[in-house]
């Protein structure tokens, strides 16, 4: 994937607890939330942390629609083949 002159490799493992609803939500939203953070290019660590928290809050606020359960979430973002950011 190419964004703002940067080559990104986006990798993730989502392991659902009690089904695949939450991992499916994460697959659709977590990377998008990370890349939407304004400070991603200047402070990736903070941006990733904020996006994880926002995504978690969104999941909790939609628990009546998403159901019970949860998911392990591990992400890795490789920027320009040089910098690797891993979070869980």
PEPETA-V419755 format. One record per residue. N is the residue number from 1. RES is the residue in one small letter. OMEGA is omega in whole degrees, -180 to 180 (* if undefined). NEAR is the number of other C-alpha atoms within 12 Angstrom. D_LAST is the distance of its C-alpha to the last C-alpha in whole Angstrom. Layout:
N&RES&OMEGA&NEAR&D_LAST, N&RES&OMEGA&NEAR&D_LAST
//
This chain:
1&x&179&17&21, 2&x&178&14&23, 3&x&177&15&23, 4&x&178&12&25, 5&x&179&10&26, 6&x&174&17&23, 7&x&-179&17&22, 8&x&168&23&18, 9&x&-178&22&17, 10&x&-177&27&14, 11&x&-179&22&12, 12&x&169&25&9, 13&x&176&21&9, 14&x&-178&25&10, 15&x&-175&23&12, 16&x&174&22&14, 17&x&-178&17&15, 18&x&174&15&19, 19&x&-175&18&19, 20&x&-177&20&18, 21&x&-178&25&18, 22&x&176&32&15, 23&x&177&29&13, 24&x&177&23&16, 25&x&179&30&16, 26&x&-180&33&12, 27&x&-178&26&14, 28&x&-167&16&16, 29&x&-170&23&15, 30&x&180&40&11, 31&x&178&34&12, 32&x&179&21&16, 33&x&179&26&15, 34&x&-175&33&13, 35&x&177&31&16, 36&x&-180&21&18, 37&x&-176&25&17, 38&x&-175&17&20, 39&x&-177&18&19, 40&x&-175&26&17, 41&x&-179&24&19, 42&x&-180&12&20, 43&x&-176&16&17, 44&x&-178&26&14, 45&x&179&24&12, 46&x&-179&20&13, 47&x&179&26&13, 48&x&179&33&10, 49&x&179&26&9, 50&x&-179&25&12, 51&x&176&30&11, 52&x&-179&31&8, 53&x&179&21&11, 54&x&179&23&14, 55&x&177&30&12, 56&x&179&26&12, 57&x&178&14&15, 58&x&178&21&17, 59&x&180&27&16, 60&x&-179&19&17, 61&x&179&14&20, 62&x&-175&17&21, 63&x&179&17&21, 64&x&177&12&24, 65&x&-176&14&24, 66&x&179&22&21, 67&x&-180&20&22, 68&x&178&19&20, 69&x&-178&21&17, 70&x&-179&24&13, 71&x&164&26&11, 72&x&177&24&7, 73&x&176&29&5, 74&x&179&24&4, 75&x&174&27&6, 76&x&178&25&9, 77&x&178&31&12, 78&x&-177&22&15, 79&x&178&25&18, 80&x&179&19&21, 81&x&-174&15&21, 82&x&-176&12&20, 83&x&179&17&17, 84&x&178&19&14, 85&x&-179&29&10, 86&x&-180&22&7, 87&x&172&28&4, 88&x&*&23&0
//
